[in-house]
Amino acid sequence: MTSVVDREKETPFLLRVFTHKGGHNHISQFKINSVPSEELSLYTWKNATLEELAQLIEQVIPEAQDPDARIAFRLIYLDTERARYQSRDIGRVVPSKPTEEQKKTLEDCQFYIGDYLDVAIYIGPPPTHQSRGRGAARGGRDHGRFGGRLGGGNGGRKNFGASAPYNRDSGRYGARAPQRRGDRF
């Protein structure tokens, strides 16, 4: 899928890379007239791999040279229909554990000239799965992708009746006292 680029004959383009230690920059920091302050300008080609980009970043940012460093790439692009920036994770490079992901090129990631890269630099081992939220691993109920907020766990039924906790007691959470049938008229 990657097109052949002759790096001796073709001119590289400017790639604006925004780095942040410990996580990605928040998408709200990317606006039409403003971007995060930690910017790195690289000249590269569309057939550059994530590993090549990580090596360039390691040359400039001392934290990325740590043996336990993990470099995560996120594509930032302008959604012209909504007139705001959107993001999509495109891969990670872990120098101590090479993977297939680091062989992806910018072209493979559907990068267009003018898009940005947001790079998170993590130091130390990745968090374990048990430390993430409340899930089956911690003894809680596993509600799947949405954490039970969209009807998971009760067959998709919404419980707005008398057994809902906010209707249980009179006066609690603004609920009225329960009425008998004859009291309504």
Salt bridges, closest charged atoms under 4 A:
GLU39 OE2 - ARG16 NE 2.58
GLU52 OE1 - ARG7 NH2 3.16
ASP79 OD2 - ARG82 NH1 2.86
ASP89 OD1 - ARG74 NE 2.62
GLU100 OE2 - LYS103 NZ 3.61
ASP118 OD2 - HIS24 ND1 3.14
ASP169 OD2 - ARG172 NH1 3.23
ASP183 OD2 - ARG180 NE 3.74
